[in-house]
């Protein structure tokens, strides 16, 4: 039991915003006779900046004191106020109210501002002003003043207490994969083909991770890898020969032989059929297959595998583009150029030129194949979301993606400035599709990218 003169202090201390640690003065004292509402509304007791914390609702959560227990201790509970992005206690989303204990971590939205609940007995009161004050004031430097000489075990070994935050907020997995790729690159020194595969795969994975984070929807990694491998297998199958026969022999998609002169208009038409329509349809096949497979799977597998909204289409379409680009670059362009240069200037020169070609081709993914295929994927998902206009939606997306692809191929041999313009436009098309897909998503409240958008 607490003594007669014992004092009990409770604090909410703002410790991180998107993983960034704040000073100890970012704390708020809790009183045992009044509740504390946290949100962006000026009427809340703890008011968070409306611009800086857009993932927080106007009235997001409330901390309520309960009647003292028989031993005289006060208790508090945290309650979610039907917020848009949820309230999390120790990384678990709460429903209704839940009791708070010393050291509990409260997150407003999964990646939003984070408070630590601190409860101490027999500490001097640190509430600023009179106990009957009608508004909360930031706590004094409670930790710094009372524990200046105290160092906890978790402070000396922070890796013990970070837990899930390492993978969810500290990009641990990308860092681990980078170390693995670096070691593999050292291990393959003197083996140019293996080294090129490692470098190309790493750059393509980094480019895809960038798009994945922008989309903000979780999709199993094995589904994404399966789509990329499926596209690569199609390029090695008789399906490619069938596509070449249709689009480049039956349709005007082949280029003139023997370097015959050709006008820009004719080049655009040939690229539209032979590169745009053919390659975009080929890369869309695994996406359409995932949609078909997902329809016959039970929950939750159908949601994980299938295509049910534009974000699904973008994620799978860009994954297909990664498989296409890696096989095309590592299996065709780089070996051909490297061999040609090696015959004229030696093996070392050929390897150097091959690496110089590899890097820009893979880096250009986000403004090239990923842009076209991701944009078409958006329309595939939109057609699923709005089936009554499905075929019209698909046609618009297919022709637009093919047109952007044809413009890139046609301008590449004409003018570098035009190539830059087409690349920027293609990238802008993909980004616009991602933003619109996030807004249209039926699961927008669970999207880890849209938490940074304005929410009511």
N, C-alpha and C positions, 0 to 999 in steps of 0.2 A: 504494500500500500504506500501511497505517496505521503510524505510528511505534510504537516499543516502548512509550513511555509514554502513547500516545494513549488516550483513554477514549471509549467509545461509550455513549451514553445513549438509551434508548427510553422513550417515555411514551404512555399513553392519557389524553387530556384530554377530560373531559366538557364539551362546548361548548354543547350546546343540548338542550332538552327541549321538543318541539312548537314549535320555532322560537325559544324564549326563551334568550338568551345567559346563560351562567353565568360566575362569576369564574374567574380563572386558577388558583386553588388547587384547583379540582375536577379534579385530575389524579392519575394513578397511575403509579409507576415500574415498568418491566418488567425482570426479571432474565434474564440469558442462559442460566440453567441450570434454569429451571422454567416451567411453563405457568400461564396465568391463566384461570380460568373466570369468566364473567360471568353473573349471573342473580339471581333473587330468593331462592334457597335460601341459608340462613345458612352453608352449607358452602362457598360459592363464595369465590374470592379477592377479587372485586369484587362486593359485595352491594348490590343496588338495592332501594329501599324497596318492599315488597310492595303497599302501598296506592297509592303515588304512581305506580308503573310497572306497572300491571296488564297492559299489552300485552306485557311481557317474561316469558318462560317461566322456570321455576325454575332450570334450567340451560340458558341460551340459546345461548351461544357460548363458544369458548375461543381464546385467543391462545397459540400454541406457538412456542418458539424452535427454530430449526434449527441444524445444525452450522455453525460459521464457514466462510466461503468461503476459498479459497487466499490471498486478500489480507488475511485476518484480520477481515473484516466479519461481524457477526452479522446474521441475517435472522429475521423472524417471519412466521407465517401466521395467518390468522383462519379458524376452522372453525365452521360452524353445527352445533349439537347437536340436530338434528331439532326445532327450536323451532316453536311454533304459528304465529307470525306472520312468521317468516323473518328472516334477517340480510342486510343490504344493505351493499355496498361501493361507495361513490361512486354511490349511487342505483340500483345494479343488484343484484338478489338473487343470492346465491351458492349454489352447491350443493357440498358437500364443503368443501375448504379452498382458500384463495387467498393468495398472497404479499402482504405489506403493504409499502408504500413511504411515504416521508416525505410527510405531508400528506394521506394517504388518510382518507376519512370513513367511519366505521362506524356504521350505524344498526341498532338492535335493534327490528325491525318498521319498516315504511315511514315511519311518523310517530312513532316512539318515540325514546328517548334516543339522542343521537348523540355519538360519540367521534371525536377526531382522533388519528391515529397520528403521533407525532413521533419522528424518529430523527436524532440529531446526533453528529458525531465531533469530538473535541478540545474538548469542553465539560467543565467540572468535573462530577464525579459529584454527583447531587442526591438519591440514594436515602437516605431517612431510616433511620438505624440501621445495623447491621452488614450487609455484603453477604451474610452467611449467615442473615439474618433469615428466619423461616419464614412471615411473613405480609406482605402488601402494606400500605404506608401511603401516604396521599396525598402526592404530590410537593410539595416546597417551591415557593415562588413563582418557579419556574424562568424563565418568560417575563418576568415583571415585573423580576426581579433582573438577568438576563443581557442583556436586550434593552430596557432602559428608555429608551435613546436611539435605538432602531432603529424606524423606521416603514416598513412595506412599502408597495408600490404599491397592493396590493389593500385595504390599510387606509385609504389616502387615497381610493380609488375603489372602495368595497365592491360597487357594482353589477356590476363585472367578474367577481367571484368567486362571486356568489350563484347564478348559473346557473338550473337548474331549480327551485331552492327558491323563486324569485320567484313562479312559477305554482302550485307545489304546496303552499306553506306561507304565502305572504304575501298571498293573495287578490288577486293582480294583476288577473286578468280581471274580477272584480266591480268593482274600483276603476276600471278602464278604462271599463267600461260605464256606471258612474255619471257619469264625466266626459262621456261621449258624450250621455247623457240630459240632463245639465245644460245643455250647449251647445245641444241641440235645443230645450229649454224656453225659453232666451233667444231663439233664432231664431224661435220661434212666438208671441212676445208680441204680443197683439192679435188672435190667431187662436184663439179659445176652443176650437173643436172639435179642432183639431190639438193644442193644449196638453193637452186632456183625454185624448186618446189616448196621448200621451207619458207623462203622469203615471200613468194607469191601467196602462199596459204595464210601467212601471218598478216600481210597487208590486207588481203581480202577479208579476213576475219575481223580485223579492226574496223574496216569500212562498214561491214555488216553490223557490228556491234553499235556503231554510231547511229545507224538507221533504227536498230532495235530499240535503243534508248529513246529516240524521238517518237517512235510509235507508242511506247508505253504500255504495251499489252504483253502479258506473259504467254509464251508459246514454248512447248517442250523442245529442248535442243535437238533431240533425236528426230523430231518431225522436220525441223529445218534442215538438218544434215541429210535426211532421206530425200527431201525435195531437190537439194543441190546434186546429190549423187544420181537421182533419177534423170535430171537434165543431162548430166555427163554421160550416162548410159545411152540416152536417146541419140546423142551425137555419135556414138559408136555402133549404133544399130542400123538396120536397113530402113528405119523410119526416116533418117536423114536423106538417104538416097531418094526415097519417095517424095520428100519435100522439095529436093533439088529438081527432080523431074517435073513436078507440078509448077513451081514458082519460077524456075529459070529456063525451062525448056518449053513448056506449054504456055506460060505467061511471060511477058517481056521483062524478066528479071536478070538476064545474063548480060555481062559486059562484052563489048566488042573485042575481038581477038586481034593480035598483031598490032596493038597500040594504034588502032584506027581512031581518027579524031571524032569527038563526040561533043555535042552542045550541053550546056548546063541543064537545060530542061530535060533533055533525053537522059542525062545521067541521073537526075532526080527521079524520073519515072522508073528507070531500071533499078535504082537503089530502093525505091519504095516497094517494088515487088520482090526483088531478089534478096534484100536484106531486111527491110522493115516488116512486111507482111509475113515472110517466111520465118524469120528468126523469132519474132515476137509470138507467133502462134506456137512455135516449137517450145519456147520457154514457158508458155502458158499451160502446156499439156500436164505437167506434174501438179500445177495448182488446181486444174480442173479435176484431175484424178483424186487429189486430196478432198475436194468437195464431194465427189461421188462416193468415196470410201466413208467419209464422215456421216453421210446420210443413213448408212446401214449400221452404224455403231451405237451402242447404248451410252447413256450418260455415265460418267463425265467424258468418256473417250471421244464422243462425237464433237464436243466443244474443243478438245485439245487438238484433234487431228484435222477437223473439217474447216470449211470456209463459211462463216455465218455473218460476217460483216466486213466492211472495207479494210479495217486494220488487219484482219486475217489474210486478205488478198495481198496487201502490201508486203507483209512479212514473208509470205510464201513466194510471192513474185520476185522479191529481191534476193531471197535464198536461191531461187532457180537461176537468177542472173549470175550469182557467184559461181555456181557449178559450170555454167556455160562459159564464163570468161576464163576461169582457171584452165579448163580443158582446151579452149581455143588458143589461149596464150601459150601455155606450157606444152601443148601437143602439136601446135601448128606454127604460129608466128615466130616465137623465140627460136625453136630449132632450125627453122628455114633460114632466118636471117643470120643466126650464128654460124651455120654451116657455110652459107654463101661468103661471109666475111672471112671465115677460117681458110677457105680455099684460096683467097686472094692475099690475105695478110697474116695468116698464121692462126694457130689454135687459141693463143692467149687473146689476140685481138677479137676473135669470134666470141669468146666467152664474155669479154668486157662489153661488147656491143649487145649481146643477148641480155645481160643484166640491165644495161641502159634502156633497152626496149621493155623489159619486164616491169620495171618499177612504175613508169608513167601509165602503162596499160592497166595495171591493177589499181593504182591510185585513182585513175579516171572512172572507176566503177560507179561512184555516186552520181556522176554527171553523165554516165553512159548507160551500160546495160541495166544497172540497178534502177536508174531513173525511168527508163522505158518500161521495164517489166514491173516495177513497183507501181507505176502509174496505171498500167493495164490491170494489175492486181486489184487496185482500188475499185475499178469498174466491175471486176468480177464479183467482189464482195458487195458492191452497191446493187448489182443485179440480184444477188441472193436476198439482200435486205428489202428490195422493192421488186418482187417477181413480176408484177403486172406490166412493168416496162423493161423487163430483163433484156430482151433482144436488142432493143434500141440503145440501152445503156452499154451493152457489150460492144455494139458496132461503133459507137462514138469513141469508146476507150481504145479499141483495137486500131482504128484508123489514126487516132491522134498519136498513139505510141509508135506506130509504124512510120508516121510522118516525121516525128522527131528523130527517129533512128535514121531515116533516109537523109534528112538534112545533115546530120553529123557525118555520115559516110561521104556525102557529096561535097561538103565544104572542106573536108579534110585535105583534099588534094588541090584546093584552090587558094585559100587565104587563111593564115593563122588567126587573124582577128575575127573572121567569120566563125571559125571553129570555137573560139572562146565564147562568142555570143551565143552560139547554139548550145554549148555546154552549160552556160549559166542559165539559159532559158529552160533546158531540160531539168536541171537541178531544181529550179524554182517550181516547175510543174510538179515534181515529186514532193517537195516540201508543202506545197499548197494542198496536195492530195492527203498528206499525213495530217495536216491541221484540220482539214474538213472531216477526215475519217475519225479523228479523236472527238470532234464535236458530235458526229452522228452515232458514235458507239453506244449501244444499249447498256454497256458496262462502264460507262464513263466515270462513275464514282470510284471504281477500283483501278482506274488507269494511273500508273505511277508517273506519267508525264503531264496529264491534265490537272494534277493537283496544284500546278503552278499557275493555272488560269483562274480568272475571277469566278468565284462560286457564291451563289446566294444561299 
